[in-house]
């Protein structure tokens, strides 16, 4: 299931952002080999949720009209930062696929993937400099700091079985929500909205990012690889303790908890079926869905205060799409 854009204006806007990405990644100063590698990323069938969120946030305030270059470049920079994080994340996770294709490091090798990730960050900086908005640049810098810190926290917590739900959600807030929050805030800020509107948009993006990642965690364990567009149970493979497992470990009795920890430590695929049964039997998925509903409610509170127009309705559709992914 993929979110389908049907609005002509937003389809046009996203096409402009795609062309901007292609432009900055195909400049003549890069060799043919580099351009070929970068084109592999541009042609990825990813959702482009972050630039979409930025554009919808902008248009929810401004409405119709020509999309300013500042919004185009900001949106493209967001996607480049996201691309870079995925290239490096997939190496860290030893992922085989991304969006139904070989992960970038599997296609081109880690010796190419490492500098390409850095290159993407540097290109995003050039785009942000062209935006020429110091507050935007400052917020992007802060978001990238959070993103990298969250990823590092998650890697360092692998095979640690005493992680609490609040601790884990804090990691997700940095690792995933930082860019969602930035996208929503940036779109509204570039629309010259009030400080209160910008703050509300930032909180909205944070809640939406948490909703997105928790649904990802649930999908990883329910095994819907097609929906995730990566290998199902990938988190289990690399020893990451995601929300369903954290909740499960808190609910099991000592003997069952010991068995679950052994399964996770040994990457016991036969034991994975038992873990999945426990997730359902212990009501873990129900608790995860309750957490998702909490974030959905926060999103809807924000949306209740934005101008009513076609673009704010599409924002509502995006929120509902993300909320329904794990159902």
C-alpha positions in Angstrom: 0.0 0.0 0.0 1.4 3.4 -1.0 0.0 6.8 -0.5 -1.3 8.0 -3.9 -1.3 11.7 -4.8 -4.2 12.7 -6.9 -4.2 16.5 -6.4 -2.8 18.1 -9.6 -1.1 21.0 -7.7 0.7 18.7 -5.2 1.7 16.3 -8.0 3.1 19.2 -9.9 4.9 20.5 -6.7 6.4 17.1 -6.0 7.5 16.8 -9.7 9.4 20.1 -9.3 11.1 18.8 -6.2 12.1 15.6 -8.0 13.6 17.6 -10.9 15.5 19.7 -8.4 16.9 16.6 -6.8 17.9 15.3 -10.3 19.5 18.7 -11.1 21.7 18.9 -8.0 22.7 15.2 -8.3 23.6 15.2 -12.0 25.9 18.3 -12.3 28.8 18.0 -14.7 31.5 18.3 -12.1 30.6 14.7 -10.9 32.0 11.9 -13.0 29.8 9.6 -15.0 30.2 6.9 -12.3 29.2 9.2 -9.5 26.2 10.4 -11.4 25.2 6.8 -12.1 25.3 6.0 -8.4 23.4 9.1 -7.4 20.8 8.4 -10.0 20.1 5.1 -8.4 19.0 7.0 -5.3 16.9 9.6 -7.2 15.0 6.9 -9.0 14.2 5.1 -5.8 10.4 4.4 -5.4 10.4 5.9 -1.9 7.4 7.8 -0.5 9.1 11.2 -0.4 7.1 11.9 2.8 9.3 14.6 4.2 9.2 16.9 1.2 5.5 16.2 0.8 5.0 17.2 4.4 6.9 20.4 3.9 5.0 21.4 0.8 1.6 20.5 2.3 2.5 22.4 5.5 3.4 25.5 3.3 0.3 25.3 1.2 -2.0 24.6 4.2 -1.2 28.2 5.2 -0.7 30.0 1.8 -3.0 28.0 -0.4 -2.6 28.1 -4.2 0.1 30.0 -6.1 3.6 29.4 -7.4 5.8 27.3 -5.1 8.8 29.5 -4.0 12.3 28.3 -4.8 13.0 28.5 -1.0 10.3 25.8 -0.4 11.6 23.7 -3.3 15.2 23.8 -2.1 14.2 23.2 1.5 12.1 20.2 0.4 14.9 18.8 -1.7 17.4 19.3 1.0 15.2 17.3 3.4 15.0 14.4 1.0 18.8 14.4 0.5 19.3 14.3 4.3 16.9 11.4 4.5 18.6 9.6 1.6 22.0 10.0 3.3 20.6 8.6 6.5 19.2 5.6 4.7 22.4 4.8 2.9 24.3 4.8 6.1 21.5 3.0 8.1 21.3 0.2 5.6 25.1 -0.4 6.0 24.9 -0.4 9.8 21.9 -2.8 9.6 23.5 -5.0 6.9 20.2 -4.6 5.0 19.8 -6.5 1.8 17.0 -4.4 0.2 15.5 -0.9 0.3 12.2 0.0 -1.5 12.2 -3.4 -3.2 15.6 -3.1 -4.7 19.1 -3.9 -3.5 20.2 -1.6 -0.8 22.7 1.0 -2.1 25.7 -0.6 -0.4 24.7 -3.9 -1.9 24.5 -2.4 -5.3 27.7 -0.3 -5.2 29.7 -1.5 -2.2 30.4 0.1 1.2 33.5 1.9 -0.1 31.1 3.9 -2.4 28.2 4.1 0.0 30.1 5.8 2.8 31.3 8.8 0.8 28.1 9.0 -1.1 26.2 9.5 2.1 28.6 12.3 3.1 28.2 13.8 -0.4 24.4 13.9 0.0 24.7 15.8 3.3 27.1 18.3 1.6 24.8 18.9 -1.3 21.9 19.5 1.1 24.0 22.2 2.8 24.5 23.9 -0.6 20.7 23.9 -1.2 20.0 25.3 2.3 22.6 28.0 1.8 20.6 29.0 -1.4 17.4 29.1 0.7 19.1 31.9 2.5 17.2 31.7 5.8 19.4 31.5 8.8 16.7 30.2 11.2 15.9 27.4 8.7 19.6 26.5 8.5 19.9 26.4 12.3 16.9 24.2 12.7 18.2 21.8 10.0 21.5 21.6 11.8 19.8 20.7 15.0 17.6 18.1 13.4 20.6 16.4 11.7 22.3 16.4 15.1 19.3 14.7 16.6 19.0 12.2 13.8 22.6 11.1 14.0 22.4 10.9 17.8 19.2 8.9 17.7 20.8 6.4 15.3 23.8 6.1 17.5 21.7 5.6 20.6 19.8 2.8 18.8 23.0 1.0 17.6 24.5 1.2 21.1 21.4 -0.2 22.7 21.3 -3.3 20.6 21.0 -6.5 22.7 20.2 -4.4 25.7 17.1 -5.8 27.2 16.4 -3.3 29.9 15.3 -0.4 27.6 12.1 1.2 28.8 9.2 2.4 26.6 9.9 6.1 27.4 13.7 5.7 26.6 12.9 4.0 23.3 10.3 6.7 22.3 13.0 9.3 23.0 15.3 7.6 20.6 12.5 7.5 18.0 11.9 11.2 18.6 15.4 11.9 17.6 16.0 9.3 14.9 12.7 9.6 13.0 10.6 12.5 14.3 13.4 15.1 13.9 13.0 15.3 10.1 9.2 15.1 10.2 9.1 17.9 12.7 11.6 19.9 10.7 9.6 19.4 7.5 6.3 20.6 9.0 7.9 23.5 10.9 9.9 24.6 7.8 6.9 24.6 5.5 4.9 26.7 7.8 7.9 29.0 8.6 8.6 29.6 5.0 4.9 30.6 4.7 5.6 33.4 7.2 3.3 31.9 9.7 3.2 33.1 13.3 5.5 31.7 16.0 2.6 29.8 17.6 1.7 28.2 14.2 5.3 27.2 13.7 5.5 25.7 17.1 2.3 23.8 16.5 3.5 22.5 13.2 6.7 21.3 14.8 4.8 19.4 17.5 2.5 17.9 14.7 5.5 16.7 12.8 7.0 15.1 15.9 3.8 13.2 16.6 3.5 12.1 13.0 7.1 10.8 13.0 6.4 8.8 16.1 3.2 7.5 14.6 5.1 6.5 11.5 8.0 4.7 13.3 5.8 2.8 15.8 3.7 1.5 12.8 7.0 0.5 11.2 8.0 -1.4 14.4 4.6 -3.3 14.4 4.9 -4.0 10.7 8.4 -5.4 11.1 7.1 -8.0 13.5 3.8 -8.8 11.7 6.0 -9.7 8.8 4.5 -7.5 6.0 7.7 -7.0 4.1 5.9 -5.6 1.0 4.4 -2.8 3.1 7.7 -2.0 4.8 9.6 -2.3 1.5 12.5 -3.9 3.3 13.0 -7.4 4.7 10.5 -8.2 7.4 12.0 -8.9 10.9 15.1 -6.9 9.9 15.2 -5.4 13.4 15.3 -8.9 14.8 18.2 -9.8 12.6 20.4 -7.0 13.8 19.4 -7.3 17.4 17.5 -4.0 17.7 15.0 -4.0 20.5 11.9 -2.3 19.1 8.7 -1.2 20.8 6.8 -4.5 20.6 9.7 -6.4 22.1 10.2 -3.9 24.9 6.5 -4.1 25.8 6.6 -7.9 25.6 9.6 -8.3 27.9 7.8 -6.2 30.5 4.8 -8.5 30.4 6.4 -11.9 30.4 7.1 -13.8 33.6 10.8 -14.4 34.5 11.0 -17.8 32.8 9.3 -16.6 29.6 11.5 -13.5 29.6 14.6 -15.6 29.9 13.5 -17.6 26.9 12.7 -14.5 24.9 16.1 -13.0 25.7 17.8 -16.2 24.6 15.9 -16.2 21.3 16.9 -12.6 20.6 20.5 -13.1 21.6 21.0 -16.2 19.4 18.9 -14.8 16.5 16.9 -18.0 16.8 14.6 -18.1 13.8 12.6 -21.0 15.1 12.1 -19.1 18.3 10.8 -16.1 16.4 7.5 -17.9 15.8 7.1 -18.3 19.6 7.9 -14.6 20.1 5.3 -13.6 17.5 2.7 -15.8 19.3 3.5 -14.1 22.6 3.2 -10.6 21.0 -0.4 -11.4 20.1 -1.3 -13.4 23.2 0.1 -10.8 25.6 -1.8 -8.0 24.0 1.5 -6.3 22.9 0.2 -5.2 19.5 -2.9 -3.8 21.2 -0.7 -1.6 23.5 1.4 -0.5 20.5 -1.8 0.5 18.7 -2.9 2.4 21.8 0.3 4.4 21.6 -0.3 5.0 17.9 -3.7 6.3 18.7 -2.2 8.8 21.2 0.0 10.2 18.5 -2.8 10.2 16.0 -4.9 12.3 18.4 -2.1 14.8 18.8 -1.9 15.1 15.0 -5.6 15.7 14.7 -5.6 18.3 17.4 -3.1 20.3 15.3 -5.0 19.8 12.1 -8.2 21.0 13.8 -6.5 24.5 14.1 -5.1 24.9 10.5 -7.0 26.7 7.8 -9.6 24.5 6.0 -8.5 24.0 2.4 -7.6 21.3 0.0 -4.0 21.0 1.2 -4.9 20.6 4.9 -7.3 17.9 3.9 -4.4 16.1 2.1 -2.4 16.4 5.3 -5.2 14.7 7.1 -5.2 11.9 4.4 -1.4 11.5 5.0 -1.9 11.1 8.7 -4.7 8.6 8.2 -2.6 6.6 5.7 0.3 6.4 8.2 -2.1 5.4 11.0 -3.6 2.6 8.9 -0.3 1.1 7.8 -0.1 -1.5 10.6 -3.8 -2.5 10.5 
